[in-house]
Amino acid sequence: MSPRTPAAYREMREARREAILSAARLVFARNGLAATRIGDIAAEAGISQGLLYHYFPNKEALFTAIVEEALRETAELTGSALQLPVPAWERLHRLCEQMLTGVLEHPEYPLVIVQVFTSAAVPEAARAAVEMYGQQTLRDIVALIRAGQEEGTVVAGHALELAVALSACIQGVALSRLQARRPDAPLPSVETVLRLLRA
């Protein structure tokens, strides 16, 4: 058997890291940060605790990595939507569609993020990530709403207030789906969610 190339080794490490993060999301969502043990995550990932420690020094680092990844991806979505060369309403529609797709594909993320606001055990780095990426995401949504107001497709009103309402609506959709405890629970359409912004 030939030795792995550096590229193949990097690919294998990245795949294992992603598998650990995916397992950790499920365990943190199910048990909460305080009640989760490294052994729980290792068992969910199907690896030894020793191997997990090669990737993350402790459960707090894992939790922070999950929070940062989720919020960075959301900030990238809103930043990309802001740059699209199409009318503002279409950009808002695409952004909302992507966010609702995220709710469907990764229902555990909202439960992990909520813990940042409700658990004293949450690392400061995770709280800082929520603050930084949350502000960036909100600024981008405000800018999209203002652009829509300028083109006449978004209702008049305080753009920050409308951005907070839209964000709260999508977060509420995510949590209500979890509350239903059914993977096939219906989601409102993009059109229904965006109705609060339609001029």
C-alpha positions, 0 to 999 in steps of 0.5 A: 500500500502506497503512503498517503500524499500530503494532500490526501492526508489533509483531506482525511484530517479535514473530513474527520474534523467535519465528522467530529463537528457534526457529531458534536452539534448533535450532542450539544443540541441534545444534551447542552454544553454543561451536560456533554462529555467529550466521551459522548461526542467521541461515541457519536463520531465513532472515534476514540477520545484520544483521537478527538483530542488531536483535533480539539483540546476540550469540549469548549473549543469544539462548542466555540468552533461550531458557533463560529462556523454557523455564524460565519456562514450566516454572515457570508450568506448575507454579505453575498446577498448584498453583493448580488447584481440583481434588485434588492427584493430578489436578493432578500428573497434568495437570502431568506430561501437560503436561511430557511434551507439551513433550518431544514438541513441543520435543525440542531444549529438553533439549539446550539446557538440558543445556549450562548444566551442561556448557559453560564458554561458557554466560553467567552469566545463563543459569546464574542463570535455571536456579537461580532458575526451577529452585528455584521449579519444585521448590518447587511440585512439592514442595508438590503432592506434600505436598498429595497425601500429605495427601489420601492419593493420594501415597506417604509419604516425603520430599517433596523426594526424591520431587519430585527423582525425578519431575523426573529421570524426566521429564528422563530421558524427554526425553533418552532420546527424543533418544538414540533419534534417532527422532521417533516414539520412544514415550514412557511414559504419564503413568500409568507416570511417576506410578507412583513417586508413587502411594500 
